[in-house]
Amino acid sequence: MPNRIAPTSKAKSTFVLHFVVFLIANAALWAYWYYGQGANEKWVYPWGSWITAAWALSLIGHWAAVYTNYEDAGNEDYIRQTQN
């Protein structure tokens, strides 16, 4: 079984920054939708859900890249073959 690669502190900090920006931007987006578009008074299409969903998927991918990283057993063979 391949060994798990521990995430570096830089990788962790960039993920946390990504997550914080996600929270702040989505809070602003939904506040604008609710108050700026008038969703508190009448029905308005929740267009922000598309942005939130797409960004959440990229955030899940970023998390997976940072915390579920395993070394590739064939990487040494690949490097050796490309150098020849």
C-alpha positions as CSV (number, residue, x, y, z in Angstrom):
1,M,0.0,0.0,0.0
2,P,1.4,3.4,-0.9
3,N,2.5,5.7,1.9
4,R,0.4,8.7,2.8
5,I,2.2,12.0,2.3
6,A,1.7,14.5,5.2
7,P,0.5,17.9,4.0
8,T,2.9,20.7,4.4
9,S,2.1,23.8,6.5
10,K,2.0,25.9,3.3
11,A,-0.6,23.5,1.7
12,K,-2.7,23.6,4.9
13,S,-2.5,27.4,5.1
14,T,-3.5,27.9,1.5
15,F,-6.5,25.5,2.1
16,V,-7.6,27.5,5.2
17,L,-7.2,30.7,3.3
18,H,-9.4,29.3,0.5
19,F,-12.0,28.2,3.0
20,V,-12.1,31.6,4.8
21,V,-12.4,33.5,1.4
22,F,-15.2,31.0,0.5
23,L,-17.1,31.8,3.7
24,I,-16.7,35.6,3.5
25,A,-17.5,35.8,-0.2
26,N,-20.6,33.5,0.1
27,A,-21.8,35.5,3.1
28,A,-21.6,38.7,1.0
29,L,-23.1,37.1,-2.0
30,W,-26.1,35.8,-0.1
31,A,-26.5,39.0,1.8
32,Y,-26.6,40.9,-1.5
33,W,-29.2,38.4,-2.8
34,Y,-31.4,38.7,0.3
35,Y,-31.2,42.4,0.8
36,G,-30.0,43.9,-2.5
37,Q,-32.2,41.8,-4.8
38,G,-35.2,42.0,-2.4
39,A,-35.5,38.3,-1.5
40,N,-36.8,39.3,1.9
41,E,-39.9,40.8,0.4
42,K,-40.6,38.7,-2.7
43,W,-39.4,35.5,-4.4
44,V,-36.2,36.0,-6.3
45,Y,-34.3,33.3,-8.2
46,P,-31.5,32.0,-5.9
47,W,-28.8,32.5,-8.5
48,G,-26.1,32.4,-5.8
49,S,-26.7,28.7,-5.3
50,W,-24.9,27.9,-8.6
51,I,-21.9,29.9,-7.5
52,T,-21.8,28.4,-4.0
53,A,-22.2,24.8,-5.4
54,A,-19.4,25.2,-8.0
55,W,-17.1,26.8,-5.5
56,A,-17.9,24.2,-2.8
57,L,-16.9,21.4,-5.3
58,S,-13.6,23.1,-5.9
59,L,-13.1,23.5,-2.2
60,I,-13.8,19.7,-1.7
61,G,-11.2,19.0,-4.5
62,H,-8.7,21.3,-2.8
63,W,-9.3,19.5,0.5
64,A,-8.8,16.1,-1.2
65,A,-5.5,17.3,-2.8
66,V,-4.1,18.5,0.5
67,Y,-5.3,15.8,3.0
68,T,-5.6,12.6,0.9
69,N,-2.3,12.7,-0.9
70,Y,-0.5,9.4,-1.4
71,E,2.9,8.8,-3.0
72,D,2.9,7.2,-6.4
73,A,4.7,3.9,-6.5
74,G,5.5,4.2,-10.2
75,N,6.8,7.8,-10.0
76,E,10.4,6.8,-9.7
77,D,10.1,4.6,-12.8
78,Y,8.5,7.5,-14.7
79,I,11.3,9.9,-13.8
80,R,13.9,7.3,-14.7
81,Q,12.3,6.7,-18.1
82,T,11.9,10.4,-18.9
83,Q,15.6,11.0,-18.1
84,N,16.8,8.4,-20.6
